[in-house]
């Protein structure tokens, strides 16, 4: 998740808050943390979500098998992935 995806996450959160008339307080972050490699974009996403006041449920993908299973289950190609109010937030959401 690059900078544009993080910006999209914030825009999505603002839309959810407006649409649902209640604050979104919990973000579910799925990111790779493997021996010898911690995804830098996952760290950036974690930092941004915390700075914006979200409670973060940090789901660590610690093996290649975990990561591949997560991507197949959710129908996504990359990690990290952020879910707010059960909606996936992606870089494609720019409204």
LOKOLDREN-468704 format. One record per residue: residue number from 1; residue in one letter; y, z, x of N, C-alpha, C, O in turn. Coordinates in steps of 0.2 Angstrom, whole numbers, padded with zeros to 4 digits. Each point is the difference from the previous one (the first is absolute). Last residue first. Layout:
# LOKOLDREN-468704
PT zadren lumdo  n_c2  n_c3  n_c1 ca_c2 ca_c3 ca_c1  c_c2  c_c3  c_c1  o_c2  o_c3  o_c1
PT    NUM     A     Y     Z     X     Y     Z     X     Y     Z     X     Y     Z     X
...
This chain:
# LOKOLDREN-468704
PT zadren lumdo  n_c2  n_c3  n_c1 ca_c2 ca_c3 ca_c1  c_c2  c_c3  c_c1  o_c2  o_c3  o_c1
PT     95     X  0045 -0023 -0063  0004  0000 -0006  0003  0007  0000  0004  0002 -0004
PT     94     X -0021 -0011  0019  0006  0000  0003  0006  0001 -0006  0006  0000  0002
PT     93     X -0034  0001  0006  0004  0002 -0006  0007  0001  0003  0002  0005  0003
PT     92     X -0020 -0012  0011  0002 -0005 -0005  0005  0002 -0005  0002 -0004 -0004
PT     91     X -0013  0018  0021  0006 -0003  0002  0003 -0006 -0004  0005 -0002  0000
PT     90     X -0019  0023 -0011 -0001 -0005  0005  0006 -0003  0002  0006  0001 -0003
PT     89     X -0019  0020 -0011  0006 -0002  0002 -0001 -0005  0005 -0003  0001  0005
PT     88     X -0013  0008 -0026  0001 -0001  0007  0007 -0003  0001  0003 -0004 -0004
PT     87     X -0010  0022 -0015  0002 -0007  0001  0000 -0001  0007  0003  0004  0004
PT     86     X -0006  0018 -0015 -0006 -0005 -0001  0002 -0007  0001 -0005 -0004 -0002
PT     85     X  0021  0021  0007 -0002  0000 -0007 -0005 -0005 -0002  0001 -0004 -0005
PT     84     X  0004  0000  0028  0004  0005 -0003 -0001 -0001 -0008  0001 -0006 -0002
PT     83     X -0012 -0002  0028 -0001  0000 -0008  0004  0006 -0002  0000  0006  0002
PT     82     X -0003 -0022  0022  0003  0006 -0003 -0001 -0001 -0008  0001 -0005 -0002
PT     81     X -0013 -0004  0027  0002 -0001 -0007  0002  0006 -0003 -0002  0006  0002
PT     80     X -0001 -0017  0025  0000  0005 -0005  0001 -0003 -0007  0003 -0005 -0001
PT     79     X -0016 -0010  0011  0002  0007 -0001  0006  0001  0005  0001 -0004  0005
PT     78     X -0013 -0019 -0018  0003  0004  0006  0000  0007 -0002  0000  0002 -0006
PT     77     X -0008 -0019 -0009 -0002 -0003  0006  0002  0004  0006 -0003  0000  0006
PT     76     X -0005  0005 -0033  0006 -0001  0004 -0003 -0002  0007 -0005  0000  0002
PT     75     X -0007  0008 -0023  0002 -0007  0000  0006 -0001  0004  0005 -0004 -0002
PT     74     X -0018  0025 -0001  0007 -0001 -0003  0002 -0007 -0001  0005 -0002 -0003
PT     73     X -0027  0007  0012  0001  0004 -0006  0007 -0001 -0003  0000 -0001 -0006
PT     72     X -0004 -0008  0028 -0004 -0003 -0005  0001  0003 -0007  0000 -0004 -0005
PT     71     X  0010  0014  0023  0003 -0006 -0002 -0003 -0004 -0005  0003 -0003 -0004
PT     70     X -0013  0023  0012  0006  0002 -0004  0003 -0007 -0002  0002 -0001 -0006
PT     69     X -0020  0000  0020 -0002  0002 -0007  0006  0001 -0004  0000 -0002 -0006
PT     68     X  0003 -0002  0029 -0002 -0006 -0004 -0002  0001 -0007  0001 -0004 -0004
PT     67     X  0005  0023  0018  0006 -0005 -0001 -0002 -0006 -0004  0003 -0002 -0005
PT     66     X -0020  0017  0012  0005  0003 -0005  0005 -0005 -0002  0002  0000 -0006
PT     65     X -0015 -0006  0024 -0004 -0001 -0007  0004  0003 -0005  0000 -0002 -0006
PT     64     X  0008  0004  0028  0001 -0006 -0003 -0004 -0001 -0007  0003 -0004 -0004
PT     63     X  0006  0028  0010 -0005 -0005  0003  0002 -0007 -0003  0003  0000 -0005
PT     62     X  0010  0019 -0002 -0002  0002  0007 -0005 -0004  0003 -0002  0001  0006
PT     61     X  0022  0002 -0025 -0006 -0004  0000 -0002  0000  0008  0004 -0003  0004
PT     60     X  0011  0020 -0021 -0002 -0003  0006 -0006 -0004  0000 -0005  0002 -0002
PT     59     X  0024  0008 -0016 -0007 -0002  0001 -0001 -0004  0006  0002 -0005  0001
PT     58     X  0018  0022 -0012 -0002 -0004  0005 -0007 -0001  0001 -0004  0004  0002
PT     57     X  0023  0003 -0020 -0007  0001  0001 -0002 -0005  0005  0000 -0006 -0002
PT     56     X  0025  0017 -0004 -0004 -0006  0003 -0007  0003  0000 -0002  0005  0004
PT     55     X  0027 -0001 -0017 -0006  0004  0003 -0005 -0005  0001 -0002 -0005 -0004
PT     54     X  0028 -0001  0005 -0006  0000 -0003 -0005  0005  0002  0000  0001  0006
PT     53     X  0024 -0006  0001 -0002  0005 -0004 -0006  0000 -0004 -0002  0004 -0005
PT     52     X  0013 -0018  0023  0002 -0002 -0007 -0002  0005 -0005  0001  0000 -0006
PT     51     X -0008  0002  0029  0007  0000  0000  0003 -0001 -0007  0006  0002 -0002
PT     50     X -0029 -0005  0005  0002  0007  0000  0007  0001  0000  0003  0005 -0003
PT     49     X -0011 -0027  0003 -0002  0003 -0006  0002  0008  0000  0003  0002 -0005
PT     48     X  0000 -0014  0025  0004 -0003 -0005 -0001  0004 -0007  0005  0002 -0003
PT     47     X -0020  0002  0021  0006  0002  0002  0005 -0001 -0006  0004  0004 -0002
PT     46     X -0025 -0014  0001  0000  0007 -0001  0006  0003  0001  0002  0004 -0004
PT     45     X -0003 -0026  0009 -0001  0001 -0007  0000  0007 -0002  0004  0002 -0004
PT     44     X -0005 -0008  0027  0007 -0001 -0003  0000  0001 -0007  0005  0003 -0003
PT     43     X -0026 -0001  0014  0004  0005  0002  0007 -0001 -0003  0004  0005 -0002
PT     42     X -0019 -0022 -0001 -0002  0005 -0004  0005  0007  0001  0002  0003 -0004
PT     41     X  0000 -0022  0018  0003 -0001 -0007 -0002  0005 -0005  0004  0002 -0004
PT     40     X -0013 -0002  0026  0007  0002  0000  0003 -0001 -0007  0005  0003 -0001
PT     39     X -0031  0002  0007  0004 -0005 -0003  0007  0002  0000  0002  0005 -0003
PT     38     X -0021  0004  0020  0003  0002 -0006  0005 -0005 -0002  0005 -0002  0004
PT     37     X -0027  0004  0014  0005 -0004 -0004  0003  0004 -0006 -0004  0002 -0004
PT     36     X -0013  0007  0019  0003 -0005  0005  0005 -0004 -0004  0004 -0004  0004
PT     35     X -0021  0014 -0020  0000  0002  0008  0004 -0005  0004 -0003 -0006  0000
PT     34     X  0011  0006 -0025 -0006 -0001  0003  0000  0003  0008  0005  0000  0003
PT     33     X  0009 -0003 -0028  0000  0005  0006 -0007  0000  0003 -0004  0004 -0002
PT     32     X  0018 -0019 -0018 -0005  0000  0005  0002  0005  0005  0006  0000  0003
PT     31     X  0001  0001 -0030  0002 -0003  0006 -0006  0001  0005 -0004  0005  0000
PT     30     X  0015 -0001 -0027 -0006 -0001  0004  0001 -0004  0006  0003 -0005  0000
PT     29     X  0011  0021 -0019  0000 -0004  0006 -0007 -0001  0003 -0003  0005  0001
PT     28     X  0017  0003 -0025 -0007  0000  0003  0000 -0005  0006  0001 -0006 -0002
PT     27     X  0019  0022 -0012 -0002 -0007  0003 -0007  0001  0003 -0001  0005  0004
PT     26     X  0017  0010 -0023 -0006 -0001  0005 -0001 -0007  0002  0000 -0004 -0005
PT     25     X  0018  0010 -0011  0000  0005  0006 -0006  0000  0005  0001  0003  0005
PT     24     X  0016 -0016 -0025 -0007 -0001  0003  0000  0005  0006  0005 -0001  0005
PT     23     X  0011  0004 -0028 -0001 -0001  0007 -0007 -0001  0003 -0005  0003 -0003
PT     22     X  0014 -0010 -0022 -0002  0006  0004 -0001 -0002  0007 -0001 -0005  0002
PT     21     X  0006 -0011 -0020  0004  0006 -0001 -0002  0006  0003  0001  0005 -0003
PT     20     X -0010 -0029  0004 -0004  0006 -0003  0004  0006 -0002 -0002  0005 -0002
PT     19     X  0012 -0025  0012 -0004 -0003 -0005 -0004  0006 -0004 -0001  0000 -0006
PT     18     X  0015  0004  0025  0004 -0002 -0005 -0004 -0002 -0006  0001  0002 -0006
PT     17     X -0012  0005  0026  0004  0005 -0003  0004 -0002 -0006  0001  0004 -0005
PT     16     X -0012 -0021  0017 -0005  0005 -0004  0004  0006 -0003 -0001  0001 -0006
PT     15     X  0013 -0016  0020 -0002 -0003 -0007 -0004  0004 -0004  0000  0001 -0006
PT     14     X  0005  0007  0028  0006  0000 -0004 -0001 -0003 -0007  0002  0002 -0005
PT     13     X -0019 -0004  0021  0001  0007 -0002  0006  0001 -0005 -0001  0003 -0005
PT     12     X -0003 -0024  0016 -0005  0001 -0005  0001  0007 -0003  0000  0001 -0006
PT     11     X  0013 -0006  0024  0003 -0004 -0006 -0005  0001 -0006  0002  0001 -0005
PT     10     X -0009  0008  0026  0006  0004 -0003  0003 -0004 -0006  0001  0004 -0005
PT      9     X -0018 -0015  0017 -0003  0006 -0003  0006  0005 -0003 -0001  0002 -0006
PT      8     X  0006 -0022  0018 -0003 -0002 -0007 -0002  0007 -0003  0000  0000 -0006
PT      7     X  0007  0002  0027  0006 -0001 -0004 -0003 -0002 -0007  0003  0003 -0005
PT      6     X -0019 -0002  0021  0003  0007 -0001  0006  0000 -0005  0001  0004 -0004
PT      5     X -0011 -0024  0012 -0004  0003 -0005  0002  0007 -0002  0000  0002 -0005
PT      4     X  0012 -0015  0022  0001 -0003 -0007 -0005  0004 -0005  0002  0001 -0006
PT      3     X -0004  0005  0029  0006  0002 -0003  0001 -0002 -0007  0002  0003 -0005
PT      2     X -0027 -0004  0011  0006 -0001  0004  0006  0003 -0003 -0001  0003 -0006
PT      1     X -0027  0000  0005  0006  0000 -0004  0006  0000  0005  0001  0005  0003
